[in-house]
């Protein structure tokens, strides 16, 4: 075949990006409709997420501070929106810098700008599976399943599936929501594009793949479980995703390597986590402005302090100006690291995060920001008290509802309280055309869908009702 004048040679990287930017939809069995010129499949992904029930629930789910009454403190929803903005900038800038590599192999209808939309949509969904009370909620669920009292339940669940419960992960719950539970009345979930789901998947492997060398013991207390991104119940969807995107095998797990764009999602999350959480700490009186200003200036680098800092403007204005300059520099440096490590990203061999491949002053400053949050925010007495409340709240819900998972297996007749709990749960199950049966593992996940789908306020109120002591907090 004669090469046309001006045609660029096809290369392996282009073929890989063609697979990785696939705009087909996981779970869809319909024939593809004619493509709209004004709205790509990736824009539709973003729209489906924005209008989903699970995304709206993030409005009253914890980012860092559970059930805070102070206005302006971030929730999971505001955090996700901000992460999606940073992710879009990272995706577009990285795509622009990789233009020569990408331009010959993009699938039809996908522009360089669409890479930004893919990352933006994935970032929007990155916390959609979080239970009430954020990471404290994850720890509470793990802790409950590790208690000796739950051995009767776990004995009815095969060992390879127990890890989903002992190491419960909001990331895996998110993948379950997107591919099974949310949006469609039948199987298929939201039916997002393979590209967006690939960018969403930070940990494309099962719990048993990341924890198989550890012991199923109470001593881990659920706090040292290795992260994973998919419950065993969605293993088939994970395999379909990896095969369609041609994800290489993971060098460290039995699962798959990350989609390259998942590294940009991770970086966007880290940027917001490192900067925005510190601002919330100042507003709640957990941190001093001077501590945060020093870190922000280190992240800004040579450009130096903005006029608001030099002219001693109000603290909110100074923080906004510092944040803007810091984010601008971080987006530039992270996208540089993405381009510099493009071959390793495509091969699935990159070690660490993109920040580990930035210049040392950037990486060290991000690490210092995270360290400050851990030392002065996450251990603050106010936060510790609220997390104790969150733990007790979720333990109450789990202790009440989880025995329902065994009713068919044991043949027990539900008592008065269980009959009423079943009525509450049945409304949720009916929505998904499901019911409890002899499969204890599936029953347990369905109950977790119900409990973790609540926002902080719903979970708190129901726990209070079950204790017979609802307060007057709202």
Buried (B, 14 or more C-beta within 10 A) or exposed (E): EEEEEEEEEEEEBBBBBBBBBBBEBBBEEEEEEEEEEEEBBBBBBBEBBEEBEBBEBBEBBBBBBBBBEEEEBBBBBBBBBBBBBBBBBBBBBBBBBBEEBBBBBBBEEBBBBBBBBBBBBBBBBBBBBBBBBBBBBBBBBBBBBBBEEBEEBBEBBEEBBBBBBBBBBBBBBBBBBBBBBBBBEEBBBBBBBBBBBBBBBBBBBBBBBBBBEBEEEBEBEBEEBBBBBBBBBBBEBBEBBBEBBBBBEBEEBEBBBBBBBBBBBBBBBBBBBBBBBBBBBBBBEBBEBEBBBEBBBBBBBEEEBBEBBEEEBEBEBBBBBBBBBBBEBBBBBBBBBBBBBBEEBBBBEBEEBBBEBBEEEBBBBBBBBBEBBEEBBBEBEEBEEBBEBBBEBBBBBBBBBBBBBBBBBEEEEEEEEBEEBBEEBBEBBEEBEBEBEEBBBBBBBBBBBBBBBBBBBBBBBBBBEBEEEBEEEE
